[in-house]
Amino acid sequence: MPWLQKLFFIFMVKPILLIVLGINLHHPDRLPKDGPAVLIANHNSHMDTPLLMNLFPLSKLPNVRPIAAADYFFKTRWLAWFATNIMNIIPIARRGDKKQGDPLEPLSDALDRGEVLIFFPEGTRGEPEQMTELKSGLAHLIKRHPHVPVHPIFTHGLGKAMPKGDPLIVPFTANIHIGEPLFWQGDREQFMAAASDRFRTLKEEGNYGEWE
C-alpha cells in the first residue's frame, strides 16, 4: 500500500524529524539515487530506520527495504502489518534458525530487483551512541553481489533522542554522515575491516565527544 506509506511519512515521520528533532545531513551527494545498493548504519534507536528512509524522495520509498529480525517485527499481527505495509521491511530469521533456509536469499532477490537495502551490521540496537563490533552477515551478502555499492552512514544523536526501551522522543538534533561507497574486496575480513574504518572516519569527522 504505497499511498499509506507516503501518508505516514508525510504526516508522521517528516514532522518529527524536521520539527521535533532537527537533522544535519552531511554529504547528501553520496547517497545512491537508485538501486541496487546497500546502506549500512549504526543502530541505537527506533528512529534510525525512518530517518534513513526519509533521506529518499517519497516516490522512491517503495524501493527502499529495511532489513529486520522476523521474530521481533512479526510477533503480533498489528506490528507485522505495520512492518510489511508501512515500513516495507524484509524479515529475516536470526542466526541458528535452520528451518527458515537461507536467510540471505530474500536480500539477494531484492538486490536483483534493483532495490535499496537498509542494513544494521551491528545486528541489534546498542547502548546510546555506542557502536559494537560489526557482524559478518554483511560480508556474506556482498560477496554474492560484488558489484553492489555499500554506503556507510554514521548517525549521531538518535541514541539520546529515542534510546532502546524508551517510547518517548526527546528533542535532540541528529547528525547524519554519509560515507563514500564500499565494494567487495575479495576477502571477508578485509571487507569488514574496511567497513569499520569507514564508520570510524565518519564519527571522527563529526568530532563528537563521549556521552555521559
Disulfide bonds with the S-S distance in Angstrom:
none
